[in-house]
Amino acid sequence: MDMSSIMASQLRSLQSTVQLSVLNNALAMNTAAATDMLKSLSNQSVAAHPHKGASVDVQA
């Protein structure tokens, strides 16, 4: 093998490694964001229905 093909092979390997690293970091960030969002949902109070149970309409 000549030097050019060895370097091209190493460059492809490096590009693949960097791409996997970037994807792994993005996945970790999205997972952390989703976890934080789910935790914040449990801290919110339950909103009351806007009109259900607020008044009773009884006509004879």
Secondary structure as GFF3:
##gff-version 3
##sequence-region A 1 60
A	DSSP	alpha_helix	3	43	.	.	.	ID=ss1
###
